[in-house]
């Protein structure tokens, strides 16, 4: 796959959202490509990796979740943001579990979207520069993002602090934290530290 670091893909069947985001990113110097359905997007995203993807959770045909699965989003080289309404939080949580970088709730402010996109691109570059990973028993059960969250938690960071460090929302940290504890059989942060140090969870 070739990469286009100046491109942002917007996948949304709502013309108003596509237009608003297109204007926003064009003004920042990005090349914007828009898609009204998941199939056309998957075809394009499988060949060229953009700097970032904005993906609506509700799409005609394939849903945002199905698109994430088709793209193997957890290992996709660009951050994928899910755009969701207030009532879509359970779906946004499902999206995080399927590899979405973070989610942005409607209505959103232009400044907030730009800041989060810039931060996510920087975070992804840092991640790809080959940061250390864990080697404790069970580490292979965790996704790359879960390992990053675990590193923050075991370093004593709160959800808010971890979110700030990883450029994701505290709610997204919560989702990852719950998944990590479930996968490793930990009941609390102290258990996680014991597991990472190789002592196992408390019985």
Phi, psi and omega in degrees: 000133175272157182248145173233096186290352180259359186260143171233129179262131177243121183243102184201134180276356179269112184300323182296319179292316178302314182295315182298314181291324179298313179299315181302310184284328176299319180296335179271001177093007178276154171267122185256132172242133181246150180224141180261351177213163187290324185298314180296321179296313182301318180301314181289315184290341178282339182259318182234128179268120178279181176287328185198155178234134172249115188236122178288140182287330179257111181231150173291145183077239180289137177282168177304321180296315180296324179294317178301316180295317181296328181273353188053059190304327181301329181251010180285138188287353180244147177292136179245117176264135174266131176263122183223153174274172182307319185279001185259016186301315178301324179290323178295321177298317177299323179295319179299319180295337181258019170103000176297144181291316182191176175233152180240125182272140172277148350284145182244155178267145182302315183298318181295318180297313181300315182297316182291325178292314178302313181297319182294321179295318178296318180297318181296320179297317180298317181298320184283349179281006172084060178283159182295150176239166180284155178231017180285166180295125181101351181300329182291347177283341187267144174286169180302315181295319179297323177295322178296318179294318180300319179301318179294313183297313182288346174273002176095007182283143173283171178302320181294316180294319179296319179298318180295318181293323184263001180061041174228167183283153178304327180295323178292323176299318179302316180299312180296319182300316180298319180294319180297313183295321179296313183294323185264356179070032181263147180260338182202181183297325180297319176302316181300317180298316180299318181295314182297325179279357177089015181262355181077169180281157177294142182280000000 
